[in-house]
Structures are given as C-alpha cells and as structure tokens.
Amino acid sequence: MMLYTRISLYALMLACAGIPLYIHLPQFAATNLGISLSTLGALLLAIRLFDLVQDPLIGWLVDRWPQRQPWYGLAAAAGLALGFPLLFRLQEGPYILIKMVVILMLLFSAYSLGMILLYGRSASLAKSSSPKALMTLATFRESGMLVGVILAALAPSVLVSLGATDQGYPAFGLLLGGAAIATALLTRPIWTRPAPAGQPLSFATLARSGAAKLLFLAVLNSLPIALTSTLFLFFVQDYLDLAPLAGPLLVLFFLSAGFSVPLWSAVSAKISVRTTLLIAMPLAIVSFAGTAFLAPGNALGFALICMASGAALGADMLFLPALFSIALTKAGLNAGTAFGIWSFSGKLSLALAAAIALPLLETYGFTPATDNTPQALSALVAAYAILPCFLKTAAFCYALTLPSESPSS
C-alpha cells in the first residue's frame, strides 16, 4: 500500500504542474504579461514541435537506461521546482516572449520526463503485470492526479484570500516549486524497482498490439477537453459573468472526476472496460451540448454540467492510459518509448486547441476581462461548447470500433 501511496503522490505532483501549464497559463499570459491570444497560441504550437522530437527521445532514454530511474524522477521534479517560480514571477517588459519560451521548454521537458516515467513504468510499479493489477495501479495513479488537479485549481484563489498579490501567481509558483522538491524526496523509493525488459518499439508492433488504435482514440478524445481546458476561465469569467466562482467551479469539475474514478473502476470490474467507457463518453457529449444553451449568470446549470463532464473525464483518465499500458504489456513492448509518443500526442492536442481557438477568438474580437461584443461571445460559446461536442461525438463513434474484450479480466 505504501508503494501505491507514493505513486499517487508523484502523480499528484505532476497534476499540480499540468494545471498551471494548461489552464492558468493562458489567463496569466493575457492579463499579467500582455501577450495576445494569437501569439500565445502560436507559441504553444511551436513548443509542441520541440516535443515532437523530445518526448519519444525521453521515452527511449527511459527504456535504454532503466537503472537510472531514480535520477530521472529527481530530474523531473527539479525542472518543475526551478521553472514554476521563474514562470509566475515574469513581468511584462522587453524579451518577455523569449524568457517565456525558455522557461516553458524547461517546464514541459520536466513534465514530460515525469509523465513518461510514471506511465511507462506501470508494469514494474504494479504488483504484477496482469491486467487487473495494472487497472488497480491506474486507479491509484489517476486518483492522485485528480487530487493534484483540485489542489492546483484551488491554490491561486486561496493564496489571494491569504493576501498574495498579482492574482496569487508568484506565490503559486513558489508553492509548486516547494511541493516538487518535497515529492521527489518522499517518492524516491518507487524508482528503485527493477524495470522489465521489453521488445523494441516500431509502428508495426504498435499496430499489431492494438496500441496504435488506442493512441489515435486518445488524441481524438483529448481534443474536446483540450479546448475546454484552454477556454474555461474565459468562458466562466467573460461569458457566464461568474468570475468569483471560477475557482470553485473548476474544483467542482475535478472533484467530480476524482470521486468518479473508483466508481468507474468498480463498474468496469463488473462489465467490460470498453462498455464502461462507452457509457461515460455520451455523458461528456450531453454536457458539451447543454453548455451551449446556458445563459449568462446560470451558475447552477453550469455547476451541474461541471459535475457531469468531470465524471466523464474521470473515465477517460482511468481507462485510456490503462488500456494502452495493458496492450503494451501483453505484447511485451518497451513502454517508455510508447508513452513518449503518448505524451507528445496529448500535448499536441492541447497545443492544437490553443493554436486554433485563441487566434479564432481574437479574429472575432474577443478580449479577456473586457466588455465583449455579442459576436465575440458567440464565438467563445462555439469554441467552448459546440466544437467540443462534435469532436467528442467523433471520438465516441471511433470508440465503438474497439474490441469487446475486457482488459480487467
């Protein structure tokens, strides 16, 4: 149990790092640094081109020298501990874009290393390589992830209430840095477990194992949540006009996801994982569709949508990486390299969401934290609710083609 507790803690640290990069960064860059939405979208897409090479290379390194796992774990935490205080202390001025790019490359590299290490080592971190043991590991890991997400979503507003300045971001950066150092020290023992040797990865072996199909589904399925993550604060503050509730609503969303994980896990043990996933995905589709009909000020309606869409996210976070890991383990493939590709694919979805949605909103005249025209707000609703609804529907249709075998058996 101590092993799984440490795994949850390391996952918590990574989730605390992910939320600032994908949810707080657009708001921070636009309001604190004066960076336009189109510039930020292009910048994030450019960094993803760097990840195109970096993430698979990190996965290869993890597979090639598995005995260095303790150092990889420390290196990931050190990058986060250094990068976040630097990022959230940035101020508008000369060379701000260059400074931000350098810091973001450090943070994304450290985040990638930690994620690839955690997910790619599932077979060695679980009590056995059986599908049931891998699903148990996934439940602990994703529960830790969701607790970290909740803490990171809540932290800036709590810090502001305690007297922090500049929307709480500088203090938030220091808090994240300190948490990364503490977590690295507490979780070091998990990386001493020997890693199993696997076969070299290729496109052919990835396809034969069924992992390639799951990889495509993960990319398609992550696009809707990437859009809503990027635009969440804008939608709540500028369309719904519920700025004081942005933090609590975000926490409600992730609380719902967190509480849903053990429930989805229990359901999948009774039926198949595929069937459980196909139950959860329409919940997200209905949520996106309902969001499009919300009127400004409808806090209760959006709270219900946050709960439903959060529960759907819990299923996505639990099942898709676990299914991918199970497919790789059954085929005896090197998981580090494969999760390097998985990591890049997920971040590519987020970058595409930012690169498409942010310039589009700017084209329609949308500006955060100002009085926007009805046309600009309609564009925001379309990007936040309508487009994700279509994308999630496409992902659901593709998920129908998954094999019916239950990987938890």
C-alpha positions in Angstrom: 0.0 0.0 0.0 2.9 2.4 0.7 4.1 1.8 -2.8 0.8 2.9 -4.3 0.6 5.8 -1.9 3.9 7.1 -3.2 2.8 6.6 -6.8 -0.4 8.7 -6.0 1.8 11.4 -4.5 4.1 11.5 -7.6 1.0 11.7 -9.8 -0.3 14.5 -7.6 2.9 16.5 -8.2 2.6 16.1 -11.9 -1.0 17.1 -12.0 -0.2 20.2 -9.9 2.3 21.0 -12.7 -0.1 20.3 -15.5 -3.0 22.5 -14.5 -0.9 25.8 -14.4 0.5 25.0 -17.9 -2.8 24.2 -19.5 -5.4 26.2 -17.6 -3.7 29.1 -15.7 -1.1 29.9 -18.4 -3.5 31.5 -21.0 -5.1 33.7 -18.3 -1.7 34.7 -16.8 -0.1 35.4 -20.1 -3.0 37.5 -21.4 -3.8 39.5 -18.3 -0.4 39.8 -16.5 2.1 39.8 -19.4 0.0 41.5 -22.1 0.6 38.7 -24.6 -2.1 38.4 -27.3 -4.1 35.2 -27.6 -2.9 34.6 -31.2 0.7 35.0 -30.1 0.3 32.6 -27.2 -1.4 30.0 -29.4 1.4 30.2 -32.0 4.0 30.0 -29.2 2.4 26.8 -27.6 2.2 25.2 -31.1 5.9 25.9 -31.7 6.9 24.3 -28.4 4.9 21.2 -29.5 7.2 20.9 -32.5 10.1 20.6 -30.0 8.1 17.9 -28.1 7.7 16.0 -31.4 11.4 15.1 -31.1 11.8 15.4 -27.3 9.1 13.1 -25.9 9.8 10.0 -27.9 13.5 10.6 -27.2 12.8 10.8 -23.4 10.8 7.6 -23.7 13.8 5.9 -25.5 16.2 7.1 -22.8 13.9 5.7 -20.0 13.9 2.3 -21.8 17.6 2.4 -22.7 18.9 3.1 -19.2 16.2 1.9 -16.8 18.7 1.7 -13.9 18.8 5.5 -13.9 15.1 5.8 -12.9 15.8 7.4 -9.5 17.8 10.2 -11.3 15.0 10.6 -13.9 12.5 11.1 -11.1 14.7 13.7 -9.4 15.4 15.5 -12.6 11.7 15.9 -13.5 11.0 17.3 -10.0 14.0 19.6 -10.2 12.9 21.1 -13.5 9.4 21.8 -12.1 10.9 23.2 -8.9 13.0 25.7 -10.8 10.6 26.5 -13.7 7.4 27.4 -11.9 8.8 30.2 -9.6 10.5 31.6 -12.7 7.4 31.5 -14.8 5.0 33.1 -12.4 7.4 35.9 -11.5 7.6 37.1 -15.1 6.6 40.6 -15.7 5.6 42.5 -18.8 8.7 44.0 -20.5 11.5 43.5 -23.1 12.2 40.0 -24.3 9.2 38.6 -22.4 8.4 36.1 -25.2 12.0 34.8 -25.3 12.0 34.4 -21.5 8.7 32.6 -21.5 9.7 30.2 -24.3 12.9 29.2 -22.4 11.0 28.7 -19.1 8.2 26.8 -20.8 10.6 24.5 -22.6 12.2 23.6 -19.2 8.8 23.0 -17.6 7.4 21.0 -20.5 10.6 18.9 -20.6 10.4 18.2 -16.9 6.7 17.4 -17.1 7.2 15.1 -20.0 10.0 13.2 -18.2 7.9 12.7 -15.1 4.8 11.6 -17.0 6.6 9.2 -19.3 8.5 7.7 -16.3 5.3 7.3 -14.3 3.2 5.8 -17.1 5.9 3.9 -18.9 6.9 2.1 -15.7 3.4 0.8 -15.0 4.4 -2.8 -15.5 7.2 -2.5 -12.9 5.2 -0.3 -10.4 2.2 -2.6 -10.3 2.2 -5.7 -8.1 2.1 -7.9 -11.2 1.8 -7.4 -14.9 -1.8 -8.8 -15.0 -4.5 -6.5 -16.4 -6.3 -6.5 -13.1 -3.1 -5.3 -11.3 -2.5 -2.7 -13.9 -6.0 -1.4 -13.5 -5.5 -1.2 -9.7 -2.3 0.8 -10.3 -4.2 3.1 -12.7 -6.9 3.8 -10.1 -4.3 4.9 -7.5 -2.4 6.9 -10.1 -5.4 8.7 -11.5 -6.8 9.4 -8.1 -3.5 11.1 -7.2 -3.7 13.0 -10.5 -7.1 14.3 -9.8 -6.3 15.3 -6.2 -3.3 17.3 -7.6 -5.5 18.9 -10.2 -8.0 20.0 -7.5 -5.3 21.5 -5.3 -3.7 23.3 -8.2 -7.0 24.7 -9.4 -7.9 26.0 -5.9 -4.4 27.3 -4.9 -4.3 30.7 -6.6 -7.7 31.9 -5.2 -6.7 30.6 -1.8 -3.4 32.4 -1.9 -5.2 35.6 -2.9 -7.5 35.3 0.0 -4.4 35.0 2.2 -3.0 38.2 0.9 -1.0 37.2 -2.2 -0.6 39.8 -4.9 -0.8 39.6 -8.7 -3.7 37.1 -8.7 -1.7 34.8 -6.4 0.6 33.7 -9.3 4.1 34.5 -7.8 3.2 32.7 -4.6 1.7 29.9 -6.6 4.9 29.4 -8.4 6.9 29.1 -5.2 4.3 26.7 -3.7 4.6 24.5 -6.8 8.4 24.5 -6.6 8.5 23.6 -3.0 5.9 20.8 -3.5 8.0 19.3 -6.3 11.1 19.1 -4.1 9.2 17.5 -1.2 7.6 15.0 -3.5 10.8 14.0 -5.1 12.3 13.1 -1.7 9.3 11.3 -0.5 8.8 9.2 -3.6 12.4 8.3 -4.5 11.9 4.6 -3.3 9.4 3.8 -6.0 12.1 4.2 -8.7 14.4 1.5 -7.2 12.1 -1.3 -8.5 13.7 -3.1 -11.5 12.2 -2.3 -14.9 11.2 -5.3 -17.1 13.0 -5.7 -20.4 10.8 -5.2 -23.4 10.9 -5.6 -27.2 11.9 -2.6 -29.4 9.0 -0.5 -30.5 8.1 0.0 -34.1 5.0 1.2 -36.0 4.3 -2.4 -37.0 4.5 -3.8 -33.4 2.4 -0.9 -32.1 -0.3 -1.6 -34.7 -0.3 -5.4 -34.0 -0.7 -4.9 -30.3 -3.7 -2.7 -30.8 -1.9 0.2 -29.0 -1.9 2.3 -32.2 -5.7 2.3 -32.3 -5.8 3.4 -28.7 -3.3 6.1 -29.4 -5.4 7.6 -32.1 -8.5 7.4 -29.9 -6.7 9.2 -27.1 -5.6 12.0 -29.4 -9.1 12.5 -30.8 -10.7 12.2 -27.4 -8.4 14.7 -25.8 -9.2 17.5 -28.3 -12.5 18.4 -26.6 -11.1 18.6 -23.1 -8.1 20.5 -24.5 -10.4 23.2 -25.9 -12.5 23.5 -22.7 -9.3 23.5 -20.5 -7.8 26.3 -22.6 -11.0 28.4 -22.6 -12.5 27.5 -19.2 -11.6 30.7 -17.3 -12.6 32.9 -20.3 -16.0 31.2 -20.5 -16.7 31.5 -16.8 -15.5 35.0 -16.4 -16.3 36.6 -19.7 -19.5 34.8 -20.9 -21.2 33.5 -17.8 -20.0 36.6 -15.8 -19.2 34.3 -12.8 -15.6 35.4 -12.2 -15.8 34.9 -8.4 -17.0 31.3 -8.9 -14.3 30.3 -11.5 -12.1 28.6 -8.9 -14.9 26.8 -7.0 -16.4 25.6 -10.4 -13.1 24.3 -11.5 -12.6 22.5 -8.3 -16.2 21.0 -8.6 -15.3 19.7 -12.0 -12.2 17.9 -10.8 -13.8 16.8 -7.6 -16.5 15.1 -9.7 -13.7 13.5 -11.8 -11.9 12.3 -8.7 -14.9 10.8 -7.0 -15.9 9.1 -10.2 -12.6 7.1 -10.6 -13.2 4.4 -8.0 -16.9 4.2 -9.2 -15.8 3.7 -12.8 -13.2 1.2 -11.7 -15.9 -0.8 -9.8 -18.3 -0.7 -12.7 -15.6 -1.9 -15.1 -14.8 -4.9 -12.9 -18.5 -6.0 -13.3 -18.7 -5.4 -17.0 -16.0 -4.7 -19.6 -13.8 -1.6 -19.7 -15.0 -0.9 -23.2 -18.6 -0.9 -22.2 -17.9 1.3 -19.2 -16.0 3.8 -21.4 -18.9 3.8 -23.9 -21.3 4.7 -21.0 -19.1 7.6 -19.9 -18.4 9.2 -23.2 -22.0 10.2 -24.0 -22.1 11.9 -20.6 -19.5 14.4 -21.9 -21.4 14.8 -25.2 -24.6 15.8 -23.4 -22.6 18.1 -21.1 -21.0 20.0 -24.1 -24.4 20.3 -25.8 -26.0 21.6 -22.6 -23.3 24.2 -22.1 -24.2 25.8 -25.5 -27.6 26.7 -24.2 -26.6 28.3 -20.9 -27.4 31.9 -20.3 -25.0 34.3 -18.6 -25.3 34.1 -14.8 -26.6 30.5 -14.8 -24.3 29.2 -12.0 -26.5 26.2 -11.1 -26.7 25.0 -14.6 -23.0 25.2 -15.2 -22.3 23.5 -11.8 -24.4 20.5 -12.9 -22.5 20.5 -16.2 -19.2 20.6 -14.4 -20.2 17.6 -12.4 -21.3 15.5 -15.4 -18.4 16.4 -17.6 -16.0 15.9 -14.6 -17.3 12.4 -14.1 -16.8 11.7 -17.8 -13.2 12.9 -17.6 -12.6 10.5 -14.7 -13.4 7.6 -17.0 -11.1 8.9 -19.8 -8.2 9.4 -17.4 -8.6 6.0 -15.8 -9.3 3.8 -18.8 -7.4 5.1 -21.8 -3.8 5.1 -20.4 -4.6 1.8 -18.6 -5.8 0.2 -21.8 -2.7 1.4 -23.6 -0.4 0.0 -20.9 -2.2 -3.3 -20.9 -1.8 -3.6 -24.7 1.9 -2.8 -24.5 2.4 -5.2 -21.6 0.6 -8.1 -23.3 2.8 -7.5 -26.4 6.0 -7.2 -24.4 6.9 -3.8 -25.9 9.0 -1.1 -24.4 6.5 1.1 -22.6 8.8 4.1 -22.1 9.1 4.9 -25.8 5.4 4.2 -26.4 4.4 6.6 -23.6 6.8 9.1 -25.0 4.6 9.1 -28.2 1.5 9.1 -26.0 2.8 12.2 -24.1 3.5 14.1 -27.2 0.1 13.2 -28.7 -1.7 14.6 -25.6 0.3 17.8 -25.6 -0.2 18.2 -29.4 -4.0 18.1 -28.8 -3.6 20.9 -26.2 -1.4 22.9 -28.5 -3.8 22.5 -31.5 -6.7 23.6 -29.3 -4.8 26.8 -28.3 -3.5 27.4 -31.8 -6.9 27.1 -33.3 -9.2 28.6 -30.7 -7.2 31.5 -29.4 -6.5 33.2 -32.7 -10.1 32.5 -33.8 -11.4 34.2 -30.8 -9.1 37.2 -31.4 -10.4 37.3 -35.0 -13.9 37.7 -33.8 -12.9 40.5 -31.4 -12.8 38.6 -28.1 -10.6 40.1 -25.5 -10.3 38.7 -21.9 -11.6 40.7 -19.0 -13.2 43.4 -21.1 -16.7 44.2 -22.4 -17.0 41.9 -25.5 -19.5 42.2 -28.4 -22.3 39.6 -28.8 -20.4 38.3 -31.8 -17.2 37.7 -29.8 -19.1 36.0 -27.0 -20.9 33.7 -29.5 -17.5 32.7 -30.9 -16.4 31.9 -27.4 -19.5 29.6 -26.9 -18.9 27.9 -30.2 -15.3 27.2 -29.3 -16.0 26.1 -25.8 -19.2 24.0 -26.2 -20.2 23.4 -29.8 -16.9 22.3 -31.4 -16.0 20.0 -28.4 -19.4 18.4 -28.8 -18.7 17.4 -32.4 -15.2 16.2 -31.6 -16.4 14.1 -28.6 -19.1 12.6 -30.8 -16.4 11.6 -33.4 -14.3 10.0 -30.6 -17.3 8.1 -29.3 -18.0 6.7 -32.8 -14.4 5.6 -33.1 -14.5 4.0 -29.6 -17.4 1.8 -30.9 -14.8 0.0 -33.0 -12.7 -1.1 -30.0 -12.5 -4.8 -29.4 -15.1 -6.1 -26.8 -12.6 -8.0 -24.7 -12.4 -6.8 -21.1 -8.9 -6.0 -20.1 -9.7 -6.2 -16.4 -10.4 -9.8 -16.6 
